[in-house]
Amino acid sequence: ARGEGSYIALTRHYNPLMMNLARLNMPIVTAINGAAAGVGCSIGLCGDFVIAGKSGYFLQAFVNIGLVPDGGASWMLPRLVGKARATEMMLLGEKIPADKAADWGLIYKSVDDAELMAEAKALATRLANGPTVAIGIMRQNIAAALDADYATALLREAEGQKVAGDSNDAREGAIAFLQKRKAEFKGQ
């Protein structure tokens, strides 16, 4: 009944976690310091910006123990790196070092280990100080577009533009542009 226990853990805990993270109206920055393996690989890769220290790596180890990828890996990996590389990761179960992951486009960037947290915090701060209404809509539109046709993506953009266009941040952005100064967004 080991399989039943895994099923319960996934359906009651990990899958709801992954769906809650996917539904957030704010970008996620993840910092990978060391191994991102198994479901930890999926959790680490759920970030919109994944930064890894040079000593970090990504591992879909399931095949090595007779199991199948979980945490959304079979959906996420082909979309991030294509079918061939996703198949390599899942069926061969080999480590993908941070630099290789960055070259593949699996992650945003690879940095020296000592710079990892400073880079992640700086990026999170930059995003938090941006036009968060628009950023939240962009995040949701990117995710939705992965499963939508072109016409639906265009409509979502128009709907998102309507909401973002009515925000205080959009007004501030326009005024700052006209005044040739940097916008001071408030997240409203």
C-alpha positions as CSV (number, residue, x, y, z in Angstrom):
1,A,0.0,0.0,0.0
2,R,3.0,2.3,-0.4
3,G,1.5,3.6,-3.6
4,E,-1.7,4.5,-1.8
5,G,0.2,6.5,0.8
6,S,2.0,8.4,-2.0
7,Y,-1.4,9.0,-3.7
8,I,-2.9,10.5,-0.5
9,A,0.2,12.7,0.2
10,L,0.1,14.0,-3.4
11,T,-3.6,14.6,-3.7
12,R,-4.1,16.0,-0.2
13,H,-0.9,18.0,0.3
14,Y,1.5,18.5,-2.6
15,N,-1.0,19.0,-5.4
16,P,-3.0,21.6,-3.5
17,L,0.2,23.4,-2.6
18,M,1.3,23.5,-6.3
19,M,-2.2,24.7,-7.3
20,N,-2.2,27.4,-4.6
21,L,1.2,28.6,-5.8
22,A,0.1,28.6,-9.4
23,R,-3.0,30.8,-8.5
24,L,-1.1,33.5,-6.7
25,N,-1.4,37.0,-8.1
26,M,2.2,37.7,-7.5
27,P,5.4,36.4,-9.0
28,I,7.4,33.7,-7.2
29,V,11.2,33.9,-6.9
30,T,12.8,30.7,-5.8
31,A,16.5,30.3,-4.7
32,I,18.0,26.9,-5.2
33,N,20.9,26.2,-2.8
34,G,22.0,22.6,-3.4
35,A,19.8,19.8,-4.5
36,A,16.3,20.3,-5.9
37,A,15.2,16.6,-6.2
38,G,12.0,14.7,-6.5
39,V,8.9,16.8,-5.6
40,G,11.4,19.4,-4.3
41,C,12.5,19.9,-7.9
42,S,8.9,20.7,-8.9
43,I,8.5,23.1,-6.0
44,G,11.8,24.8,-6.8
45,L,10.9,25.1,-10.5
46,C,7.4,26.5,-9.8
47,G,9.0,29.9,-9.5
48,D,8.5,32.5,-12.2
49,F,12.2,33.4,-11.5
50,V,14.3,30.4,-10.4
51,I,17.8,31.4,-9.4
52,A,20.3,28.6,-8.5
53,G,23.7,28.7,-6.9
54,K,26.4,27.2,-9.1
55,S,26.6,24.1,-6.8
56,G,22.9,23.5,-7.1
57,Y,21.3,21.0,-9.3
58,F,17.9,19.6,-10.5
59,L,17.1,16.0,-10.3
60,Q,14.0,14.0,-11.4
61,A,15.2,10.9,-9.4
62,F,11.9,8.9,-9.6
63,V,13.0,6.5,-12.3
64,N,16.0,5.5,-10.2
65,I,13.6,4.2,-7.5
66,G,10.9,2.8,-9.8
67,L,8.4,5.7,-9.4
68,V,7.0,8.4,-11.7
69,P,7.6,12.2,-11.5
70,D,5.1,14.2,-9.5
71,G,4.4,17.7,-8.2
72,G,3.4,18.7,-11.8
73,A,6.8,17.7,-13.3
74,S,5.2,16.0,-16.3
75,W,3.2,19.2,-17.1
76,M,5.9,21.7,-16.2
77,L,9.1,20.2,-17.6
78,P,8.1,19.9,-21.3
79,R,6.8,23.5,-21.2
80,L,10.0,24.7,-19.7
81,V,12.6,22.8,-21.8
82,G,10.7,20.9,-24.5
83,K,9.9,17.2,-24.8
84,A,13.4,15.9,-25.5
85,R,15.0,17.5,-22.5
86,A,12.1,16.8,-20.2
87,T,12.2,13.1,-21.3
88,E,16.0,13.1,-20.6
89,M,15.4,14.5,-17.1
90,M,12.5,12.1,-16.2
91,L,13.5,8.9,-17.9
92,L,17.3,9.0,-17.3
93,G,17.1,10.5,-13.8
94,E,20.5,12.4,-14.0
95,K,21.5,15.6,-12.2
96,I,21.1,18.8,-14.2
97,P,23.7,21.2,-12.8
98,A,22.7,24.9,-12.3
99,D,24.7,26.2,-15.3
100,K,23.3,23.6,-17.6
101,A,19.8,24.3,-16.3
102,A,20.3,28.0,-17.1
103,D,21.6,27.2,-20.6
104,W,18.5,25.0,-21.2
105,G,16.2,27.8,-20.1
106,L,15.0,25.6,-17.2
107,I,15.8,28.4,-14.8
108,Y,16.2,32.2,-14.9
109,K,19.9,32.2,-14.0
110,S,22.8,30.5,-12.2
111,V,24.9,32.6,-9.8
112,D,27.9,32.1,-7.5
113,D,26.7,30.4,-4.3
114,A,27.7,33.3,-2.1
115,E,25.5,35.7,-4.2
116,L,22.4,33.5,-4.3
117,M,20.3,35.0,-1.6
118,A,21.3,38.6,-2.4
119,E,20.3,38.1,-6.0
120,A,17.0,36.5,-5.1
121,K,16.1,39.2,-2.6
122,A,17.1,42.0,-5.0
123,L,14.8,40.5,-7.7
124,A,12.0,40.0,-5.2
125,T,12.3,43.6,-4.1
126,R,12.4,44.9,-7.6
127,L,9.2,43.0,-8.4
128,A,7.5,44.1,-5.2
129,N,8.3,47.7,-6.0
130,G,6.9,47.4,-9.5
131,P,3.3,47.8,-10.8
132,T,2.1,44.7,-8.9
133,V,-1.5,44.8,-10.3
134,A,-0.1,44.5,-13.8
135,I,2.6,42.0,-12.8
136,G,-0.1,39.8,-11.2
137,I,-2.2,39.9,-14.4
138,M,0.9,39.1,-16.5
139,R,1.7,36.1,-14.4
140,Q,-1.8,34.7,-14.7
141,N,-1.9,35.4,-18.5
142,I,1.4,33.6,-19.0
143,A,0.1,30.5,-17.2
144,A,-3.3,30.6,-19.0
145,A,-1.7,31.1,-22.4
146,L,0.2,27.8,-22.1
147,D,-3.1,26.0,-22.4
148,A,-5.1,28.4,-24.5
149,D,-5.4,29.2,-28.2
150,Y,-4.2,32.5,-29.6
151,A,-7.6,34.2,-29.7
152,T,-8.2,33.3,-26.0
153,A,-4.8,34.7,-25.1
154,L,-5.5,37.9,-27.0
155,L,-8.8,38.3,-25.1
156,R,-7.2,37.7,-21.7
157,E,-4.6,40.4,-22.5
158,A,-7.4,42.9,-23.4
159,E,-9.2,42.0,-20.2
160,G,-6.0,42.3,-18.2
161,Q,-5.2,45.6,-19.9
162,K,-8.6,47.0,-18.8
163,V,-8.0,46.1,-15.2
164,A,-4.3,47.3,-15.2
165,G,-5.2,50.4,-17.1
166,D,-7.6,51.4,-14.3
167,S,-5.0,51.0,-11.6
168,N,-3.3,53.9,-9.8
169,D,0.1,52.4,-10.9
170,A,-0.9,52.8,-14.6
171,R,-1.7,56.5,-13.9
172,E,1.6,57.0,-12.1
173,G,3.5,55.2,-14.9
174,A,1.9,57.5,-17.5
175,I,2.6,60.7,-15.5
176,A,6.2,59.6,-14.8
177,F,6.8,58.9,-18.5
178,L,5.5,62.3,-19.4
179,Q,7.6,63.9,-16.7
180,K,10.6,61.8,-17.8
181,R,11.2,60.4,-14.4
182,K,11.2,56.9,-12.8
183,A,7.7,55.7,-11.8
184,E,7.0,55.3,-8.1
185,F,4.5,52.4,-8.0
186,K,2.4,51.7,-4.9
187,G,0.8,48.4,-5.9
188,Q,-2.6,49.8,-6.4
